[in-house]
Amino acid sequence: DAVVCVDDVRQGRPAPYMIHEAMQRCGVLGVDEVVVVGDTPSDMQAGRNAGARAVVGVTSGAHTASTLRRQPSTHVLPSVRELPGMIERLGRLKR
């Protein structure tokens, strides 16, 4: 429920500041509640740097699965359409 642009923070991806700013704007206190989804290596690196519970690469964007799998991720999906099911399964897991 927040839009954060690189101009809103002191440094963009792969720094974690955009994610932390979104957390602040949404009132999210713990990174264990955050799922970062992106289609670039820098998106995934930012998620890892933020300490997000899940870092998801989607191949329906700019990069291939093999490129995204070389990044720090917990999941690589072919489409954002698979996110609801993945997040539901993640919610059933104890951290």
Biopython code that builds the backbone (N, CA, C, O; Angstrom):
import numpy as np
from Bio.PDB.StructureBuilder import StructureBuilder

atoms = [
    (1, "ASP", "N", (0.818, -1.196, 0.000)),
    (1, "ASP", "CA", (0.000, 0.000, 0.000)),
    (1, "ASP", "C", (0.866, 1.267, 0.000)),
    (1, "ASP", "O", (0.446, 2.328, 0.460)),
    (2, "ALA", "N", (2.062, 1.124, -0.519)),
    (2, "ALA", "CA", (2.961, 2.273, -0.595)),
    (2, "ALA", "C", (3.710, 2.235, -1.911)),
    (2, "ALA", "O", (4.000, 1.168, -2.453)),
    (3, "VAL", "N", (4.011, 3.403, -2.406)),
    (3, "VAL", "CA", (4.859, 3.527, -3.579)),
    (3, "VAL", "C", (6.132, 4.224, -3.132)),
    (3, "VAL", "O", (6.093, 5.335, -2.604)),
    (4, "VAL", "N", (7.255, 3.563, -3.349)),
    (4, "VAL", "CA", (8.545, 4.124, -2.960)),
    (4, "VAL", "C", (9.423, 4.168, -4.202)),
    (4, "VAL", "O", (9.615, 3.159, -4.879)),
    (5, "CYS", "N", (9.944, 5.329, -4.484)),
    (5, "CYS", "CA", (10.830, 5.522, -5.634)),
    (5, "CYS", "C", (12.255, 5.739, -5.144)),
    (5, "CYS", "O", (12.482, 6.072, -3.981)),
    (6, "VAL", "N", (13.187, 5.549, -6.029)),
    (6, "VAL", "CA", (14.591, 5.703, -5.665)),
    (6, "VAL", "C", (14.874, 7.112, -5.126)),
    (6, "VAL", "O", (15.768, 7.286, -4.298)),
    (7, "ASP", "N", (14.126, 8.106, -5.586)),
    (7, "ASP", "CA", (14.318, 9.475, -5.099)),
    (7, "ASP", "C", (13.856, 9.663, -3.658)),
    (7, "ASP", "O", (14.166, 10.680, -3.038)),
    (8, "ASP", "N", (13.118, 8.695, -3.119)),
    (8, "ASP", "CA", (12.616, 8.777, -1.745)),
    (8, "ASP", "C", (13.626, 8.314, -0.705)),
    (8, "ASP", "O", (13.406, 8.491, 0.494)),
    (9, "VAL", "N", (14.722, 7.729, -1.147)),
    (9, "VAL", "CA", (15.709, 7.172, -0.223)),
    (9, "VAL", "C", (17.099, 7.645, -0.608)),
    (9, "VAL", "O", (17.304, 8.174, -1.701)),
    (10, "ARG", "N", (18.051, 7.454, 0.292)),
    (10, "ARG", "CA", (19.406, 7.954, 0.022)),
    (10, "ARG", "C", (20.184, 7.114, -0.977)),
    (10, "ARG", "O", (21.148, 7.595, -1.573)),
    (11, "GLN", "N", (19.777, 5.859, -1.169)),
    (11, "GLN", "CA", (20.448, 4.982, -2.121)),
    (11, "GLN", "C", (19.461, 3.934, -2.601)),
    (11, "GLN", "O", (18.718, 3.364, -1.801)),
    (12, "GLY", "N", (19.447, 3.675, -3.901)),
    (12, "GLY", "CA", (18.536, 2.691, -4.474)),
    (12, "GLY", "C", (19.072, 1.282, -4.385)),
    (12, "GLY", "O", (20.075, 1.013, -3.724)),
    (13, "ARG", "N", (18.376, 0.385, -5.069)),
    (13, "ARG", "CA", (18.787, -1.012, -5.091)),
    (13, "ARG", "C", (20.214, -1.145, -5.610)),
    (13, "ARG", "O", (20.612, -0.404, -6.509)),
    (14, "PRO", "N", (20.972, -2.057, -5.072)),
    (14, "PRO", "CA", (20.587, -3.166, -4.194)),
    (14, "PRO", "C", (20.593, -2.838, -2.700)),
    (14, "PRO", "O", (20.479, -3.742, -1.873)),
    (15, "ALA", "N", (20.723, -1.567, -2.345)),
    (15, "ALA", "CA", (20.586, -1.191, -0.931)),
    (15, "ALA", "C", (19.152, -1.513, -0.481)),
    (15, "ALA", "O", (18.239, -1.520, -1.307)),
    (16, "PRO", "N", (18.946, -1.773, 0.792)),
    (16, "PRO", "CA", (17.626, -2.183, 1.276)),
    (16, "PRO", "C", (16.677, -1.030, 1.608)),
    (16, "PRO", "O", (15.570, -1.262, 2.094)),
    (17, "TYR", "N", (17.095, 0.188, 1.355)),
    (17, "TYR", "CA", (16.363, 1.345, 1.872)),
    (17, "TYR", "C", (14.959, 1.511, 1.283)),
    (17, "TYR", "O", (14.063, 1.980, 1.986)),
    (18, "MET", "N", (14.742, 1.148, 0.033)),
    (18, "MET", "CA", (13.398, 1.259, -0.542)),
    (18, "MET", "C", (12.441, 0.298, 0.154)),
    (18, "MET", "O", (11.284, 0.636, 0.401)),
    (19, "ILE", "N", (12.919, -0.880, 0.463)),
    (19, "ILE", "CA", (12.090, -1.859, 1.167)),
    (19, "ILE", "C", (11.810, -1.388, 2.586)),
    (19, "ILE", "O", (10.677, -1.479, 3.060)),
    (20, "HIS", "N", (12.823, -0.892, 3.257)),
    (20, "HIS", "CA", (12.628, -0.396, 4.617)),
    (20, "HIS", "C", (11.668, 0.793, 4.645)),
    (20, "HIS", "O", (10.860, 0.914, 5.565)),
    (21, "GLU", "N", (11.751, 1.664, 3.648)),
    (21, "GLU", "CA", (10.831, 2.801, 3.574)),
    (21, "GLU", "C", (9.397, 2.321, 3.348)),
    (21, "GLU", "O", (8.467, 2.850, 3.956)),
    (22, "ALA", "N", (9.213, 1.337, 2.489)),
    (22, "ALA", "CA", (7.874, 0.774, 2.278)),
    (22, "ALA", "C", (7.338, 0.157, 3.567)),
    (22, "ALA", "O", (6.159, 0.299, 3.890)),
    (23, "MET", "N", (8.210, -0.525, 4.297)),
    (23, "MET", "CA", (7.807, -1.100, 5.582)),
    (23, "MET", "C", (7.343, -0.002, 6.532)),
    (23, "MET", "O", (6.310, -0.134, 7.187)),
    (24, "GLN", "N", (8.106, 1.071, 6.602)),
    (24, "GLN", "CA", (7.757, 2.172, 7.495)),
    (24, "GLN", "C", (6.413, 2.777, 7.104)),
    (24, "GLN", "O", (5.570, 3.019, 7.968)),
    (25, "ARG", "N", (6.208, 3.019, 5.831)),
    (25, "ARG", "CA", (4.960, 3.628, 5.365)),
    (25, "ARG", "C", (3.753, 2.729, 5.611)),
    (25, "ARG", "O", (2.640, 3.221, 5.794)),
    (26, "CYS", "N", (3.965, 1.425, 5.616)),
    (26, "CYS", "CA", (2.866, 0.471, 5.818)),
    (26, "CYS", "C", (2.736, 0.011, 7.261)),
    (26, "CYS", "O", (1.832, -0.760, 7.585)),
    (27, "GLY", "N", (3.616, 0.470, 8.125)),
    (27, "GLY", "CA", (3.548, 0.084, 9.525)),
    (27, "GLY", "C", (3.992, -1.342, 9.794)),
    (27, "GLY", "O", (3.570, -1.953, 10.776)),
    (28, "VAL", "N", (4.837, -1.872, 8.934)),
    (28, "VAL", "CA", (5.351, -3.240, 9.117)),
    (28, "VAL", "C", (6.614, -3.160, 9.964)),
    (28, "VAL", "O", (7.562, -2.461, 9.605)),
    (29, "LEU", "N", (6.629, -3.863, 11.072)),
    (29, "LEU", "CA", (7.748, -3.765, 12.001)),
    (29, "LEU", "C", (8.856, -4.780, 11.744)),
    (29, "LEU", "O", (10.026, -4.496, 11.999)),
    (30, "GLY", "N", (8.498, -5.956, 11.242)),
    (30, "GLY", "CA", (9.499, -7.012, 11.113)),
    (30, "GLY", "C", (9.712, -7.447, 9.679)),
    (30, "GLY", "O", (8.755, -7.630, 8.926)),
    (31, "VAL", "N", (10.968, -7.612, 9.306)),
    (31, "VAL", "CA", (11.267, -8.081, 7.952)),
    (31, "VAL", "C", (10.801, -9.521, 7.735)),
    (31, "VAL", "O", (10.709, -9.976, 6.595)),
    (32, "ASP", "N", (10.506, -10.240, 8.821)),
    (32, "ASP", "CA", (9.993, -11.598, 8.673)),
    (32, "ASP", "C", (8.565, -11.610, 8.123)),
    (32, "ASP", "O", (8.023, -12.676, 7.832)),
    (33, "GLU", "N", (7.955, -10.432, 7.982)),
    (33, "GLU", "CA", (6.629, -10.303, 7.392)),
    (33, "GLU", "C", (6.691, -9.863, 5.929)),
    (33, "GLU", "O", (5.653, -9.681, 5.293)),
    (34, "VAL", "N", (7.898, -9.691, 5.395)),
    (34, "VAL", "CA", (8.073, -9.096, 4.073)),
    (34, "VAL", "C", (8.437, -10.148, 3.033)),
    (34, "VAL", "O", (9.312, -10.986, 3.249)),
    (35, "VAL", "N", (7.747, -10.082, 1.906)),
    (35, "VAL", "CA", (8.080, -10.871, 0.728)),
    (35, "VAL", "C", (8.457, -9.869, -0.360)),
    (35, "VAL", "O", (7.642, -9.032, -0.751)),
    (36, "VAL", "N", (9.676, -9.956, -0.838)),
    (36, "VAL", "CA", (10.145, -9.071, -1.900)),
    (36, "VAL", "C", (10.044, -9.827, -3.219)),
    (36, "VAL", "O", (10.524, -10.954, -3.340)),
    (37, "VAL", "N", (9.417, -9.194, -4.202)),
    (37, "VAL", "CA", (9.244, -9.795, -5.521)),
    (37, "VAL", "C", (9.857, -8.862, -6.549)),
    (37, "VAL", "O", (9.598, -7.658, -6.541)),
    (38, "GLY", "N", (10.669, -9.421, -7.430)),
    (38, "GLY", "CA", (11.274, -8.603, -8.462)),
    (38, "GLY", "C", (11.651, -9.403, -9.686)),
    (38, "GLY", "O", (11.631, -10.634, -9.681)),
    (39, "ASP", "N", (11.998, -8.676, -10.739)),
    (39, "ASP", "CA", (12.378, -9.351, -11.984)),
    (39, "ASP", "C", (13.793, -8.999, -12.421)),
    (39, "ASP", "O", (14.180, -9.252, -13.562)),
    (40, "THR", "N", (14.570, -8.407, -11.499)),
    (40, "THR", "CA", (15.958, -8.071, -11.815)),
    (40, "THR", "C", (16.879, -8.556, -10.697)),
    (40, "THR", "O", (16.445, -8.728, -9.558)),
    (41, "PRO", "N", (18.138, -8.774, -11.024)),
    (41, "PRO", "CA", (19.093, -9.149, -9.977)),
    (41, "PRO", "C", (19.160, -8.123, -8.841)),
    (41, "PRO", "O", (19.266, -8.506, -7.676)),
    (42, "SER", "N", (19.101, -6.842, -9.158)),
    (42, "SER", "CA", (19.196, -5.829, -8.093)),
    (42, "SER", "C", (17.968, -5.866, -7.183)),
    (42, "SER", "O", (18.091, -5.584, -5.991)),
    (43, "ASP", "N", (16.789, -6.205, -7.708)),
    (43, "ASP", "CA", (15.606, -6.375, -6.852)),
    (43, "ASP", "C", (15.851, -7.474, -5.825)),
    (43, "ASP", "O", (15.558, -7.317, -4.640)),
    (44, "MET", "N", (16.388, -8.575, -6.300)),
    (44, "MET", "CA", (16.606, -9.721, -5.425)),
    (44, "MET", "C", (17.706, -9.447, -4.413)),
    (44, "MET", "O", (17.610, -9.869, -3.261)),
    (45, "GLN", "N", (18.743, -8.748, -4.831)),
    (45, "GLN", "CA", (19.815, -8.392, -3.909)),
    (45, "GLN", "C", (19.297, -7.453, -2.833)),
    (45, "GLN", "O", (19.684, -7.571, -1.670)),
    (46, "ALA", "N", (18.425, -6.520, -3.207)),
    (46, "ALA", "CA", (17.839, -5.602, -2.221)),
    (46, "ALA", "C", (17.004, -6.369, -1.205)),
    (46, "ALA", "O", (17.048, -6.069, -0.012)),
    (47, "GLY", "N", (16.244, -7.354, -1.667)),
    (47, "GLY", "CA", (15.456, -8.170, -0.745)),
    (47, "GLY", "C", (16.318, -8.916, 0.245)),
    (47, "GLY", "O", (16.007, -8.990, 1.434)),
    (48, "ARG", "N", (17.403, -9.468, -0.257)),
    (48, "ARG", "CA", (18.344, -10.171, 0.627)),
    (48, "ARG", "C", (18.983, -9.201, 1.610)),
    (48, "ARG", "O", (19.098, -9.498, 2.799)),
    (49, "ASN", "N", (19.396, -8.045, 1.114)),
    (49, "ASN", "CA", (20.022, -7.041, 1.973)),
    (49, "ASN", "C", (19.058, -6.512, 3.033)),
    (49, "ASN", "O", (19.483, -6.108, 4.116)),
    (50, "ALA", "N", (17.772, -6.514, 2.724)),
    (50, "ALA", "CA", (16.769, -6.063, 3.696)),
    (50, "ALA", "C", (16.463, -7.133, 4.734)),
    (50, "ALA", "O", (15.895, -6.834, 5.785)),
    (51, "GLY", "N", (16.837, -8.380, 4.449)),
    (51, "GLY", "CA", (16.546, -9.474, 5.369)),
    (51, "GLY", "C", (15.131, -10.002, 5.251)),
    (51, "GLY", "O", (14.600, -10.563, 6.209)),
    (52, "ALA", "N", (14.510, -9.831, 4.090)),
    (52, "ALA", "CA", (13.128, -10.248, 3.887)),
    (52, "ALA", "C", (12.950, -11.745, 4.109)),
    (52, "ALA", "O", (13.864, -12.538, 3.885)),
    (53, "ARG", "N", (11.762, -12.108, 4.551)),
    (53, "ARG", "CA", (11.455, -13.523, 4.782)),
    (53, "ARG", "C", (11.572, -14.321, 3.493)),
    (53, "ARG", "O", (12.092, -15.437, 3.493)),
    (54, "ALA", "N", (11.093, -13.752, 2.401)),
    (54, "ALA", "CA", (11.195, -14.420, 1.107)),
    (54, "ALA", "C", (11.638, -13.410, 0.061)),
    (54, "ALA", "O", (11.232, -12.247, 0.087)),
    (55, "VAL", "N", (12.468, -13.867, -0.851)),
    (55, "VAL", "CA", (12.928, -13.066, -1.983)),
    (55, "VAL", "C", (12.590, -13.869, -3.228)),
    (55, "VAL", "O", (13.147, -14.941, -3.467)),
    (56, "VAL", "N", (11.670, -13.334, -4.013)),
    (56, "VAL", "CA", (11.103, -14.065, -5.138)),
    (56, "VAL", "C", (11.461, -13.384, -6.453)),
    (56, "VAL", "O", (11.192, -12.200, -6.652)),
    (57, "GLY", "N", (12.064, -14.147, -7.332)),
    (57, "GLY", "CA", (12.312, -13.665, -8.680)),
    (57, "GLY", "C", (11.217, -14.168, -9.591)),
    (57, "GLY", "O", (10.807, -15.325, -9.499)),
    (58, "VAL", "N", (10.738, -13.298, -10.476)),
    (58, "VAL", "CA", (9.740, -13.708, -11.461)),
    (58, "VAL", "C", (10.321, -13.523, -12.855)),
    (58, "VAL", "O", (10.893, -12.483, -13.182)),
    (59, "THR", "N", (10.156, -14.557, -13.662)),
    (59, "THR", "CA", (10.763, -14.538, -14.994)),
    (59, "THR", "C", (9.844, -13.946, -16.052)),
    (59, "THR", "O", (10.186, -13.942, -17.234)),
    (60, "SER", "N", (8.686, -13.448, -15.646)),
    (60, "SER", "CA", (7.780, -12.814, -16.601)),
    (60, "SER", "C", (8.191, -11.373, -16.887)),
    (60, "SER", "O", (7.470, -10.635, -17.559)),
    (61, "GLY", "N", (9.350, -10.980, -16.376)),
    (61, "GLY", "CA", (9.836, -9.620, -16.581)),
    (61, "GLY", "C", (11.102, -9.589, -17.399)),
    (61, "GLY", "O", (11.161, -10.131, -18.503)),
    (62, "ALA", "N", (12.108, -8.954, -16.854)),
    (62, "ALA", "CA", (13.304, -8.601, -17.616)),
    (62, "ALA", "C", (14.348, -9.704, -17.755)),
    (62, "ALA", "O", (15.149, -9.656, -18.688)),
    (63, "HIS", "N", (14.372, -10.699, -16.861)),
    (63, "HIS", "CA", (15.480, -11.660, -16.855)),
    (63, "HIS", "C", (14.992, -13.109, -16.866)),
    (63, "HIS", "O", (13.845, -13.403, -16.531)),
    (64, "THR", "N", (15.884, -13.987, -17.253)),
    (64, "THR", "CA", (15.579, -15.413, -17.329)),
    (64, "THR", "C", (15.689, -16.074, -15.950)),
    (64, "THR", "O", (16.248, -15.512, -15.008)),
    (65, "ALA", "N", (15.144, -17.268, -15.870)),
    (65, "ALA", "CA", (15.231, -18.033, -14.627)),
    (65, "ALA", "C", (16.679, -18.308, -14.255)),
    (65, "ALA", "O", (17.039, -18.205, -13.082)),
    (66, "SER", "N", (17.515, -18.653, -15.220)),
    (66, "SER", "CA", (18.911, -18.963, -14.901)),
    (66, "SER", "C", (19.636, -17.733, -14.352)),
    (66, "SER", "O", (20.469, -17.861, -13.455)),
    (67, "THR", "N", (19.334, -16.563, -14.870)),
    (67, "THR", "CA", (19.936, -15.331, -14.339)),
    (67, "THR", "C", (19.466, -15.078, -12.918)),
    (67, "THR", "O", (20.272, -14.756, -12.045)),
    (68, "LEU", "N", (18.177, -15.221, -12.681)),
    (68, "LEU", "CA", (17.628, -14.948, -11.352)),
    (68, "LEU", "C", (18.055, -15.990, -10.329)),
    (68, "LEU", "O", (18.224, -15.665, -9.154)),
    (69, "ARG", "N", (18.231, -17.225, -10.751)),
    (69, "ARG", "CA", (18.670, -18.271, -9.807)),
    (69, "ARG", "C", (20.103, -18.052, -9.325)),
    (69, "ARG", "O", (20.502, -18.625, -8.311)),
    (70, "ARG", "N", (20.863, -17.253, -10.016)),
    (70, "ARG", "CA", (22.225, -16.938, -9.566)),
    (70, "ARG", "C", (22.224, -15.870, -8.478)),
    (70, "ARG", "O", (23.275, -15.533, -7.933)),
    (71, "GLN", "N", (21.064, -15.348, -8.167)),
    (71, "GLN", "CA", (20.924, -14.293, -7.166)),
    (71, "GLN", "C", (20.471, -14.904, -5.841)),
    (71, "GLN", "O", (20.036, -16.054, -5.793)),
    (72, "PRO", "N", (20.580, -14.117, -4.763)),
    (72, "PRO", "CA", (20.121, -14.617, -3.460)),
    (72, "PRO", "C", (18.596, -14.625, -3.409)),
    (72, "PRO", "O", (17.972, -13.593, -3.161)),
    (73, "SER", "N", (18.001, -15.786, -3.644)),
    (73, "SER", "CA", (16.542, -15.870, -3.663)),
    (73, "SER", "C", (16.067, -17.079, -2.868)),
    (73, "SER", "O", (16.817, -18.020, -2.611)),
    (74, "THR", "N", (14.805, -17.017, -2.493)),
    (74, "THR", "CA", (14.175, -18.176, -1.884)),
    (74, "THR", "C", (13.301, -18.905, -2.896)),
    (74, "THR", "O", (13.050, -20.102, -2.753)),
    (75, "HIS", "N", (12.838, -18.190, -3.919)),
    (75, "HIS", "CA", (11.968, -18.757, -4.945)),
    (75, "HIS", "C", (12.241, -18.056, -6.278)),
    (75, "HIS", "O", (12.594, -16.878, -6.312)),
    (76, "VAL", "N", (12.073, -18.790, -7.360)),
    (76, "VAL", "CA", (12.039, -18.211, -8.704)),
    (76, "VAL", "C", (10.806, -18.791, -9.380)),
    (76, "VAL", "O", (10.667, -20.007, -9.513)),
    (77, "LEU", "N", (9.912, -17.903, -9.805)),
    (77, "LEU", "CA", (8.645, -18.308, -10.392)),
    (77, "LEU", "C", (8.539, -17.821, -11.831)),
    (77, "LEU", "O", (9.114, -16.791, -12.183)),
    (78, "PRO", "N", (7.807, -18.554, -12.664)),
    (78, "PRO", "CA", (7.658, -18.122, -14.043)),
    (78, "PRO", "C", (6.714, -16.935, -14.220)),
    (78, "PRO", "O", (6.753, -16.265, -15.252)),
    (79, "SER", "N", (5.870, -16.667, -13.229)),
    (79, "SER", "CA", (4.886, -15.597, -13.376)),
    (79, "SER", "C", (4.440, -15.086, -12.011)),
    (79, "SER", "O", (4.478, -15.814, -11.019)),
    (80, "VAL", "N", (4.019, -13.834, -11.976)),
    (80, "VAL", "CA", (3.457, -13.282, -10.746)),
    (80, "VAL", "C", (2.138, -13.965, -10.397)),
    (80, "VAL", "O", (1.684, -13.884, -9.255)),
    (81, "ARG", "N", (1.529, -14.627, -11.352)),
    (81, "ARG", "CA", (0.275, -15.355, -11.092)),
    (81, "ARG", "C", (0.457, -16.453, -10.058)),
    (81, "ARG", "O", (-0.507, -16.869, -9.414)),
    (82, "GLU", "N", (1.675, -16.919, -9.896)),
    (82, "GLU", "CA", (1.939, -17.979, -8.925)),
    (82, "GLU", "C", (2.196, -17.446, -7.509)),
    (82, "GLU", "O", (2.340, -18.227, -6.569)),
    (83, "LEU", "N", (2.253, -16.132, -7.359)),
    (83, "LEU", "CA", (2.545, -15.550, -6.043)),
    (83, "LEU", "C", (1.515, -15.883, -4.971)),
    (83, "LEU", "O", (1.916, -16.263, -3.871)),
    (84, "PRO", "N", (0.217, -15.764, -5.222)),
    (84, "PRO", "CA", (-0.733, -16.057, -4.144)),
    (84, "PRO", "C", (-0.553, -17.455, -3.543)),
    (84, "PRO", "O", (-0.559, -17.603, -2.321)),
    (85, "GLY", "N", (-0.396, -18.463, -4.375)),
    (85, "GLY", "CA", (-0.191, -19.821, -3.874)),
    (85, "GLY", "C", (1.107, -19.961, -3.113)),
    (85, "GLY", "O", (1.155, -20.625, -2.077)),
    (86, "MET", "N", (2.170, -19.339, -3.621)),
    (86, "MET", "CA", (3.466, -19.412, -2.950)),
    (86, "MET", "C", (3.400, -18.729, -1.586)),
    (86, "MET", "O", (3.935, -19.243, -0.604)),
    (87, "ILE", "N", (2.748, -17.577, -1.529)),
    (87, "ILE", "CA", (2.633, -16.848, -0.262)),
    (87, "ILE", "C", (1.753, -17.610, 0.717)),
    (87, "ILE", "O", (2.019, -17.616, 1.919)),
    (88, "GLU", "N", (0.710, -18.250, 0.211)),
    (88, "GLU", "CA", (-0.136, -19.070, 1.084)),
    (88, "GLU", "C", (0.665, -20.219, 1.690)),
    (88, "GLU", "O", (0.572, -20.479, 2.889)),
    (89, "ARG", "N", (1.446, -20.902, 0.867)),
    (89, "ARG", "CA", (2.284, -22.001, 1.381)),
    (89, "ARG", "C", (3.311, -21.479, 2.375)),
    (89, "ARG", "O", (3.574, -22.119, 3.393)),
    (90, "LEU", "N", (3.881, -20.341, 2.088)),
    (90, "LEU", "CA", (4.865, -19.735, 2.981)),
    (90, "LEU", "C", (4.245, -19.414, 4.334)),
    (90, "LEU", "O", (4.879, -19.590, 5.375)),
    (91, "GLY", "N", (3.001, -18.941, 4.312)),
    (91, "GLY", "CA", (2.307, -18.591, 5.550)),
    (91, "GLY", "C", (2.044, -19.800, 6.443)),
    (91, "GLY", "O", (1.909, -19.662, 7.659)),
    (92, "ARG", "N", (1.973, -20.977, 5.839)),
    (92, "ARG", "CA", (1.747, -22.197, 6.623)),
    (92, "ARG", "C", (3.019, -22.697, 7.273)),
    (92, "ARG", "O", (2.961, -23.521, 8.186)),
    (93, "LEU", "N", (4.163, -22.219, 6.824)),
    (93, "LEU", "CA", (5.437, -22.683, 7.372)),
    (93, "LEU", "C", (5.793, -21.873, 8.604)),
    (93, "LEU", "O", (5.574, -20.662, 8.651)),
    (94, "LYS", "N", (6.324, -22.529, 9.566)),
    (94, "LYS", "CA", (6.856, -21.835, 10.742)),
    (94, "LYS", "C", (8.257, -21.348, 10.390)),
    (94, "LYS", "O", (9.021, -22.068, 9.746)),
    (95, "ARG", "N", (8.589, -20.164, 10.797)),
    (95, "ARG", "CA", (9.916, -19.634, 10.506)),
    (95, "ARG", "C", (10.856, -20.012, 11.601)),
    (95, "ARG", "O", (12.035, -19.662, 11.551)),
]
sb = StructureBuilder()
sb.init_structure("model")
sb.init_model(0)
sb.init_chain("A")
sb.init_seg("    ")
for serial, (resi, resn, name, xyz) in enumerate(atoms, 1):
    if name == "N":
        sb.init_residue(resn, " ", resi, " ")
    sb.init_atom(name, np.array(xyz, "f"), 0.0, 1.0, " ", f" {name:<3s}", serial, name[0])
structure = sb.get_structure()
